[in-house]
Amino acid sequence: MFERIFALNAHHTSIKQEIIAGITTFLTMAYIIFVNPTMLAATGMDHGAIFVATCLAAALGCFIMGLLANYPIALAPGMGLNAFFTYSVVLEMGYSWQVALGGVFLSGCIFTLLSLFKLREWIINSIPHALRFGIAAGIGLFLAFIALKNAGIVVDNPATFVSLGDVTAFPAVMAALGLFLIVGLANKQINGAVMISILAITLIGLLAGNIEYQGLISSPPSISPTLMQLDIAGAFNVGMISVVFAFLFVDLFDTSGTLIAVAQKGELLDSKGNLPRLGKALLADSTATVAGSMLGTSTTTSYVESTAGVAAGGRTGLTAVVVGVLFLLALFFSPLAGMVPAYATAGPLFYVAVLMLAGLVQVDWHDLSDAVPVAIICITMPLTFSIAHGITFGFISYVAVRLFSGQYKQLNPSVIVLALLFLMKVIFIG
């Protein structure tokens, strides 16, 4: 049965090898079951329901990717997008979490249509590389800012807007310790470094009496507080246009970059350097996003941590299916997830931020036509607390700089159209 579904022999792998790869991938990304509920709960959503939705959305995405596309790529609610969902769309822009889920649903539907009608390549190829790198780095800085805020290292100040908090306080010290622990473990190539850090800091918090013990294992909490609670009609609000675009673009870039990275690592590209079954892989991602919004979580996307499983020998969708099964088993550890404090996830957030900043080396800083829009994106996202604002001003500035530099021939129609739409949104909506 496994041979018929996953073509193990053709990919020179075995069931044992795929299981080991699946466990490896899960260990590197399991931190999301602790981080996502903690982050989304700030919107007023039920923590237990988010935990269940996170596990179910991840499992569903992994099963679809494994069985439909037959790739060793795991999915779960994406970092960055969950922060945008919480801190920008709900807390800063003032939309309800139900409307925000509706925005995630719409972005997933659009992504599905783009995948079905094969428009995704045109969109991906039409977006300048500089903007893609800038958006990824901007999201990284956004996550870093949130990490420092959650740890109490950065606090608000009426005179300077932000200032240094009490870095000797327990949360700040624990957040720093968590980050250093991750770096130490990662440098030693220990799988699950992020998850180990979260559990270790949580344990220290328990021993210090900073956290109340709630148990480790129990039956899964009810998902009813978030199940099918999305407000699709509310997401059609004109002001949500940039939000839906942000969800869509970030997911599209994230997924495309992850697919290529994992495929190169596992030598899964064809002779022309293309990824076979790309449409099915993107369809798995988009349908998981739609299903996740119905369950009650932010955008579900492919995880670059899947490269760890590929390095361990994963070559087929069986690896992804194993990850999905492990996410289902994680449902029974909800008390543990409920004990994880914000400062235990601050270190991992900062670590992910550092990884996302790596794309800045690909930017030609000697070409101001690229450098200025990238700088605007990177500065705007954290300081406005919005990925959508960063993308908006990034596109507008990219087109403006090219026009003023006489480089209008280097602009493609899709970028111009998007920049005009974003400009109209800024002028008429704000």
C-alpha positions in Angstrom: 0.0 0.0 0.0 2.8 2.5 0.9 4.6 1.6 -2.3 1.5 2.2 -4.4 0.7 5.6 -2.7 4.2 7.0 -2.2 6.4 5.2 -4.8 9.1 4.6 -2.1 11.4 2.5 -4.3 11.4 5.0 -7.1 12.5 7.6 -4.6 15.2 5.3 -3.1 13.7 5.4 0.4 12.0 3.1 2.9 9.2 3.2 5.4 11.7 3.4 8.3 13.6 6.2 6.7 10.4 8.2 6.0 9.2 7.7 9.7 12.6 9.0 11.0 12.4 12.0 8.6 8.8 12.7 9.8 9.8 12.7 13.4 12.8 15.0 12.7 10.6 17.5 10.8 8.0 17.5 13.6 10.6 18.1 16.3 11.9 21.2 14.4 8.4 22.7 14.0 6.4 21.5 17.0 7.0 24.8 18.7 4.1 26.2 16.7 1.6 24.3 18.9 2.9 26.4 21.8 3.5 29.7 20.1 0.4 30.0 18.0 -2.2 29.6 20.8 -0.3 32.0 23.0 -0.2 34.6 20.2 -3.7 34.3 18.9 -5.2 34.2 22.4 -4.3 37.9 22.7 -7.2 38.6 20.3 -9.7 37.2 22.8 -9.9 33.8 21.1 -10.1 30.7 23.3 -6.6 29.3 24.0 -7.7 25.7 24.1 -9.7 26.0 20.9 -6.8 27.6 19.1 -4.5 24.8 20.3 -6.9 22.2 18.8 -7.3 24.2 15.6 -3.5 24.6 15.2 -3.0 20.8 15.5 -5.9 19.9 13.2 -5.0 22.5 10.5 -1.3 21.3 10.6 -2.3 17.6 10.4 -4.8 18.3 7.6 -2.3 20.3 5.6 0.4 17.6 6.1 -2.0 14.8 5.0 -3.1 16.7 1.8 0.5 17.5 0.9 1.6 13.9 1.5 -1.2 12.1 -0.2 -2.0 14.6 -3.0 1.4 16.0 -3.9 3.6 13.3 -2.5 6.2 15.7 -1.1 8.0 15.5 2.3 6.8 19.0 3.1 5.0 19.7 6.4 2.5 22.5 7.0 1.2 24.4 10.0 -0.1 27.9 10.8 2.7 30.3 9.7 4.9 32.5 11.8 4.6 36.1 10.9 1.1 35.7 9.5 -0.1 34.8 13.0 1.5 37.9 14.4 0.0 40.0 11.7 -3.4 38.5 12.4 -3.2 39.3 16.1 -1.3 42.5 16.5 -2.1 44.3 13.2 -5.5 43.2 12.0 -7.2 42.7 15.4 -5.4 44.8 18.0 -4.2 47.7 15.8 -6.8 47.9 13.0 -9.7 47.0 15.3 -11.3 44.2 13.4 -12.8 41.3 15.3 -10.9 38.0 15.2 -14.0 36.6 13.4 -13.5 39.1 10.5 -9.7 38.4 10.5 -10.5 34.7 10.1 -12.8 35.7 7.2 -9.8 37.5 5.6 -7.7 34.3 6.0 -10.5 32.4 4.3 -10.7 34.8 1.4 -7.0 34.8 0.8 -7.0 30.9 0.9 -9.8 30.9 -1.7 -7.9 33.3 -4.0 -4.8 31.2 -3.6 -6.8 28.1 -4.5 -8.1 29.8 -7.7 -4.6 31.0 -8.6 -3.4 27.4 -8.2 -6.2 25.9 -10.3 -6.0 28.4 -13.1 -2.1 28.3 -13.0 -1.8 32.1 -12.5 0.6 31.6 -9.6 3.8 31.5 -11.7 2.8 34.7 -13.4 2.3 36.5 -10.1 5.4 35.1 -8.5 7.6 35.9 -11.5 6.2 39.4 -11.8 7.0 40.5 -8.3 10.6 41.9 -8.2 13.1 39.8 -6.1 14.0 42.9 -4.1 10.4 43.2 -2.8 10.2 39.5 -2.0 13.4 39.7 0.1 12.3 42.9 1.7 8.9 41.5 2.7 10.5 38.4 4.3 13.1 40.5 6.2 10.4 43.0 7.2 8.3 40.2 8.7 11.5 39.1 10.5 11.9 42.5 12.1 8.2 42.6 12.9 8.6 39.3 14.8 11.7 40.5 16.6 9.9 43.6 17.8 7.0 41.4 19.1 9.5 39.1 20.8 11.2 42.1 22.6 7.8 43.5 23.6 6.5 40.1 25.0 9.7 39.8 27.0 9.3 43.3 28.5 12.7 44.3 27.0 11.1 47.0 24.9 8.3 49.0 26.5 6.2 52.0 25.5 7.3 55.5 26.3 5.2 58.7 25.8 8.3 60.8 24.9 10.2 58.4 22.7 7.4 55.9 21.8 9.6 53.0 22.8 12.4 52.5 25.4 14.3 49.9 27.2 12.4 48.0 29.9 13.6 46.2 32.9 16.1 43.7 31.5 16.8 42.2 34.9 13.1 41.2 35.3 12.4 37.4 35.3 10.6 37.4 31.9 13.4 39.4 30.1 16.1 37.1 31.6 14.1 34.0 30.6 13.5 35.2 27.1 17.3 35.9 26.6 18.2 32.5 28.1 15.7 30.8 25.7 17.3 32.5 22.7 20.8 31.6 23.7 19.8 28.0 24.4 18.3 27.8 20.9 21.4 29.1 19.3 23.6 26.8 21.2 21.5 23.7 20.3 21.1 24.8 16.7 24.9 25.3 16.3 25.3 21.7 17.5 22.6 20.6 14.9 20.3 19.2 17.5 16.8 18.7 16.1 14.0 20.3 18.1 16.2 23.1 19.4 13.3 25.6 19.5 10.9 23.2 21.2 13.5 22.1 23.7 14.1 25.8 24.6 10.3 26.4 25.1 10.0 23.4 27.4 13.1 24.3 29.3 12.1 27.9 30.0 8.6 26.7 30.9 10.1 24.2 33.4 12.2 27.0 34.9 9.1 29.1 35.3 7.4 26.3 37.1 10.3 25.7 39.4 10.5 29.4 40.1 6.8 29.5 41.0 6.1 31.9 38.1 3.8 29.5 36.4 1.0 27.4 37.9 1.2 23.6 37.1 -1.8 22.5 35.1 -0.8 18.9 34.1 0.7 17.4 31.0 -1.9 15.2 29.3 -5.6 15.3 29.0 -8.4 14.9 26.4 -8.3 17.7 23.8 -10.2 20.9 24.6 -13.4 21.8 22.8 -12.9 23.5 19.4 -16.4 24.9 19.4 -15.4 28.5 20.5 -13.6 29.0 17.1 -15.1 26.3 14.8 -16.9 28.0 11.9 -16.9 31.3 13.7 -15.3 33.2 10.8 -17.1 36.3 9.5 -16.7 36.2 5.7 -19.2 39.0 5.1 -17.2 41.3 7.4 -14.0 40.5 5.5 -15.4 42.1 2.4 -15.0 45.5 4.1 -13.0 47.8 1.8 -10.5 48.4 4.5 -9.7 44.6 4.5 -8.4 44.6 0.9 -4.8 45.2 1.9 -5.1 42.7 4.7 -6.3 40.0 2.3 -3.6 40.9 -0.1 -1.0 40.7 2.7 -2.2 37.2 3.8 -2.2 36.1 0.1 1.2 37.5 -0.9 3.1 36.4 2.2 1.6 32.9 1.9 2.4 32.7 -1.8 6.0 33.8 -1.3 6.5 31.7 1.7 5.1 28.6 0.0 7.0 29.1 -3.2 10.3 29.7 -1.5 9.8 26.7 0.9 8.9 24.3 -2.0 12.0 25.3 -3.9 14.3 25.1 -0.9 13.1 21.7 0.2 13.1 20.4 -3.4 16.7 21.4 -3.9 17.7 19.9 -0.6 16.1 16.6 -1.5 17.0 16.6 -5.2 13.4 16.6 -6.2 13.6 19.0 -9.1 13.4 17.7 -12.7 16.1 18.0 -15.3 14.9 21.5 -16.2 15.1 22.7 -12.6 11.3 22.7 -12.2 9.3 21.2 -9.4 6.9 18.4 -10.6 3.4 18.5 -9.2 3.9 22.1 -8.2 0.2 22.8 -8.7 -0.8 20.0 -6.3 1.6 21.2 -3.7 0.3 24.8 -3.9 -3.3 23.4 -3.8 -2.5 21.5 -0.6 -1.3 24.7 0.9 -4.3 26.8 -0.1 -6.9 24.3 0.9 -5.2 23.9 4.3 -5.5 27.7 4.7 -9.2 27.6 3.9 -9.8 24.7 6.3 -7.7 26.3 9.0 -9.7 29.5 8.9 -12.9 27.4 9.4 -11.3 25.6 12.3 -10.1 28.9 13.9 -6.5 29.6 13.1 -4.4 32.0 11.0 -2.9 31.1 7.6 -1.5 27.6 7.2 1.6 27.4 5.1 4.5 25.1 4.2 7.4 25.1 6.7 11.0 25.5 5.6 11.8 23.3 8.7 10.9 20.4 6.4 14.4 20.6 5.1 15.5 19.0 8.4 13.4 15.9 7.5 14.7 15.9 4.0 18.3 16.0 5.3 17.3 13.0 7.5 16.3 11.0 4.3 12.7 12.0 3.7 11.8 11.9 0.0 8.1 11.2 -0.3 4.7 12.3 1.1 5.0 9.6 3.8 7.2 12.0 5.7 4.5 14.6 5.7 1.9 12.1 6.7 4.0 11.0 9.7 4.2 14.7 10.8 0.4 14.9 10.5 -0.1 11.9 12.7 2.3 13.4 15.3 0.3 16.7 15.3 -2.8 14.6 16.0 -1.1 13.0 18.9 -0.1 16.4 20.2 -3.8 17.2 20.8 -3.5 15.3 24.1 -0.9 17.7 25.5 -3.1 20.7 25.8 -2.4 21.3 29.5 1.3 21.6 28.7 0.6 24.1 25.9 -1.6 26.1 28.3 1.3 26.6 30.7 3.7 28.0 28.2 4.2 31.8 29.1 4.8 34.5 26.5 8.4 34.9 27.6 9.1 31.3 26.8 8.1 31.9 23.2 9.9 35.3 22.9 13.3 33.6 22.3 11.9 31.4 19.5 10.2 34.4 17.9 13.5 36.3 17.8 15.3 33.2 16.5 12.8 32.9 13.6 13.3 36.6 13.0 17.0 36.2 12.6 16.5 33.4 10.0 14.1 35.6 8.0 16.6 38.5 7.9 19.0 36.3 5.9 17.4 37.3 2.6 18.8 40.8 2.9 22.2 39.5 1.7 20.5 39.0 -1.7 19.6 42.7 -2.0 21.8 44.8 -4.2 22.4 47.7 -1.8 24.4 49.6 -4.3 21.3 49.9 -6.5 19.2 52.5 -4.7 16.1 51.6 -6.8 16.1 48.3 -5.0 17.6 49.4 -1.7 15.2 52.2 -0.9 11.9 50.1 -1.2 13.5 47.3 0.8 14.5 49.7 3.5 11.0 51.2 3.6 9.5 47.8 4.0 11.9 46.7 6.7 11.4 49.9 8.7 7.6 50.3 8.1 6.5 46.8 9.1 7.8 46.8 12.8 7.2 50.5 13.4 3.6 50.5 12.1 3.1 47.1 13.6 1.6 45.9 10.3 2.8 43.6 7.5 0.1 45.1 5.2 1.5 48.6 5.6 5.0 47.4 4.8 3.8 45.7 1.6 1.7 48.7 0.6 4.5 51.3 0.9 7.0 48.8 -0.5 5.1 48.5 -3.8 4.3 52.2 -4.0 7.9 53.3 -3.3 9.3 50.7 -5.8 7.3 52.1 -8.6 7.9 55.7 -7.6 11.6 55.3 -7.4 11.8 53.6 -10.8 9.7 56.3 -12.4 11.8 59.1 -10.9 14.9 57.3 -11.9 13.8 57.0 -15.5 13.7 53.2 -15.2 10.0 52.8 -16.1 10.8 50.2 -18.7 11.9 47.9 -15.9 8.4 48.0 -14.4 6.0 45.2 -15.3 2.2 45.9 -15.6 1.3 43.8 -12.5 3.5 45.7 -10.2 2.2 49.0 -11.5 -1.4 47.9 -11.1 -0.8 46.7 -7.5 1.0 49.9 -6.6 -1.9 52.0 -7.9 -4.4 49.9 -6.0 -2.3 50.3 -2.8 -2.0 54.0 -3.4 -5.8 54.4 -3.9 -6.3 52.5 -0.6 -3.9 54.8 1.2 -5.6 58.0 -0.2 -9.2 57.0 0.1 -9.2 54.5 3.0 -6.1 55.2 5.0 
